[in-house]
Amino acid sequence: MNTVIWPPPHLTLAEIGNQKEFLIPAIGVYRTGAHFVALTALVATLERVFGGLVLATLTALMVGGVAFLIAGMIDRLFLEVQSWLLWWKTTARA
């Protein structure tokens, strides 16, 4: 057992008896309401979800734009090859 991360077992077992001290609220500590904590977690989750949706939408638009750019380049390349082949066929027969 790594004693830097985990205390030795005899210390851990000794602290089990003192567990009630951790459950008693300390004097002078500001108590945060459960509703505020729940709403904070809900808002943080919604921010992450909407942020992910925005990132996914932007990524899809960029990938689609690149795909159309590449498709246009390939179409122009094939048109050049097709016109060259057509020219070669007409000049080879003459």
trRosetta pair geometry for C-beta under 8 A, 3 or more apart (Angstrom, degrees):
i j d omega theta_ij theta_ji phi_ij phi_ji
1 6 5.6 -76 177 74 109 125
1 8 7.4 127 92 -116 134 51
1 9 7.4 120 24 -39 170 91
2 5 4.6 42 99 24 115 105
2 6 6.2 96 73 25 69 87
3 6 6.7 -74 -115 76 32 62
3 7 6.8 40 -152 -136 74 29
3 8 6.0 0 -117 -57 109 77
6 12 7.5 -11 177 -62 94 133
7 11 4.3 -83 148 82 126 130
7 12 5.5 156 80 -54 104 84
8 11 5.1 89 64 9 79 103
8 12 7.2 -148 98 -7 40 90
9 12 5.4 -57 -145 37 38 113
9 13 6.1 34 160 -17 71 105
10 13 5.9 -51 -143 39 31 108
10 14 6.4 35 154 -22 62 107
11 14 5.6 -54 -146 35 32 113
11 15 6.6 32 155 -21 64 105
12 15 5.9 -58 -154 32 31 109
12 16 7.3 46 148 -36 61 92
13 16 5.8 -33 -160 4 40 117
14 17 6.7 -50 -178 24 43 108
14 18 7.7 24 138 -2 66 108
15 18 5.4 -63 -156 44 54 108
15 19 7.2 90 145 -63 71 72
16 19 5.8 -12 -167 -35 42 115
18 21 5.1 -26 175 17 83 121
18 22 7.5 82 129 -19 80 93
19 22 5.9 -55 -165 30 48 109
19 23 6.9 38 146 -16 73 107
20 23 5.7 -60 -152 37 42 111
20 24 6.7 45 153 -27 71 101
21 24 6.1 -51 -150 26 34 111
25 29 6.4 -142 -180 59 87 119
25 31 6.9 -8 -147 -85 143 113
26 29 4.4 73 74 -13 98 128
32 36 5.7 -109 179 75 91 127
32 37 5.9 97 128 -54 117 101
33 36 4.6 93 67 5 90 102
33 37 7.1 -159 97 -4 49 86
34 37 5.6 -55 -149 38 37 111
34 38 6.1 35 154 -19 69 107
35 38 5.8 -55 -145 39 31 109
35 39 6.1 27 157 -15 66 108
36 39 5.9 -57 -143 40 28 107
36 40 6.2 32 155 -22 64 107
37 40 5.7 -53 -147 34 29 113
37 41 6.5 27 154 -16 63 105
38 41 5.8 -56 -151 37 31 109
38 42 6.3 32 151 -20 65 108
39 42 5.4 -52 -144 37 34 114
39 43 6.2 33 158 -18 67 104
40 43 6.0 -54 -145 37 28 108
40 44 6.3 28 155 -18 63 108
41 44 5.8 -55 -146 38 30 111
41 45 6.3 31 155 -20 64 106
42 45 5.8 -56 -150 35 29 111
42 46 6.4 27 154 -16 64 107
43 46 5.7 -54 -146 39 32 111
43 47 6.3 37 153 -22 65 103
44 47 5.7 -51 -149 33 31 113
44 48 6.6 30 153 -17 63 104
45 48 5.8 -56 -152 36 33 109
45 49 6.3 31 152 -19 67 106
46 49 5.6 -53 -144 37 34 111
46 50 6.2 25 161 -10 68 107
47 50 6.2 -59 -143 44 27 103
47 51 6.0 30 157 -21 63 112
48 51 5.6 -56 -143 39 28 114
48 52 6.3 31 156 -20 63 106
49 52 5.8 -57 -153 35 29 111
49 53 6.5 27 151 -18 64 105
50 53 5.5 -50 -145 36 37 113
50 54 6.4 39 154 -20 66 102
51 54 5.8 -52 -148 35 32 111
51 55 6.4 29 154 -15 65 106
52 55 5.7 -55 -145 40 32 110
52 56 6.1 32 156 -20 66 107
53 56 5.7 -54 -143 38 30 111
53 57 6.3 31 157 -19 65 106
54 57 5.8 -55 -147 36 29 110
54 58 6.4 25 157 -14 64 107
55 58 5.9 -57 -145 40 30 108
55 59 6.1 30 157 -19 65 109
56 59 5.8 -56 -145 38 28 111
56 60 6.3 30 156 -20 64 107
57 60 5.8 -54 -147 36 29 110
57 61 6.4 28 155 -17 64 106
58 61 5.8 -55 -148 37 31 110
58 62 6.3 28 156 -17 66 107
59 62 5.8 -57 -147 38 31 108
59 63 6.2 27 157 -16 66 108
60 63 5.9 -55 -143 39 29 108
60 64 6.1 30 157 -18 64 110
61 64 5.7 -56 -145 40 28 111
61 65 6.3 31 155 -21 63 106
62 65 5.7 -53 -147 35 31 112
62 66 6.4 28 155 -16 64 105
63 66 5.8 -55 -149 38 32 109
63 67 6.3 35 151 -23 65 106
64 67 5.5 -53 -145 35 32 114
64 68 6.5 29 157 -15 66 103
65 68 5.9 -54 -148 37 31 107
65 69 6.3 33 152 -21 64 106
66 69 5.5 -53 -148 36 34 115
66 70 6.3 31 155 -16 67 105
67 70 5.9 -55 -146 39 30 107
67 71 6.1 31 154 -20 64 108
68 71 5.5 -53 -141 39 32 113
68 72 6.2 36 157 -21 65 104
69 72 5.9 -55 -151 35 28 110
69 73 6.5 26 152 -17 62 106
70 73 5.6 -54 -149 36 34 112
70 74 6.3 33 153 -18 67 105
71 74 5.7 -54 -147 37 32 110
71 75 6.3 35 153 -20 65 105
72 75 5.7 -51 -145 35 32 112
72 76 6.4 31 156 -17 64 104
73 76 5.9 -54 -149 37 31 109
73 77 6.4 34 151 -22 64 106
74 77 5.5 -52 -148 35 33 114
74 78 6.4 29 155 -15 66 104
75 78 5.9 -57 -147 39 30 106
75 79 6.3 32 153 -20 65 106
76 79 5.6 -52 -146 36 33 112
76 80 6.4 36 154 -20 64 102
77 80 5.8 -54 -154 34 31 111
77 81 6.4 26 151 -14 65 106
78 81 5.5 -53 -143 41 37 110
78 82 5.9 39 155 -22 68 107
79 82 5.6 -52 -140 39 30 112
79 83 6.2 27 159 -16 65 106
80 83 6.1 -57 -145 39 27 105
80 84 6.2 27 155 -19 63 109
81 84 5.7 -56 -146 37 30 112
81 85 6.3 30 154 -18 65 105
82 85 5.8 -53 -146 36 30 110
82 86 6.4 31 154 -18 64 106
83 86 5.6 -51 -145 37 34 113
83 87 6.3 36 154 -19 65 104
84 87 5.7 -53 -148 37 31 111
84 88 6.3 32 152 -21 65 107
85 88 5.6 -54 -144 36 32 112
85 89 6.4 33 156 -20 65 104
86 89 5.9 -52 -147 34 30 110
86 90 6.5 23 156 -14 64 107
87 90 6.0 -61 -149 39 31 105
87 91 6.2 16 159 -9 68 111
88 91 6.1 -60 -140 44 28 102
88 92 5.9 30 160 -25 65 112
89 92 5.9 -54 -139 33 26 110
89 93 6.8 22 162 -17 60 106
90 93 6.4 -58 -153 33 29 106
90 94 6.9 27 154 -24 61 109
91 94 5.8 -54 -150 28 38 113
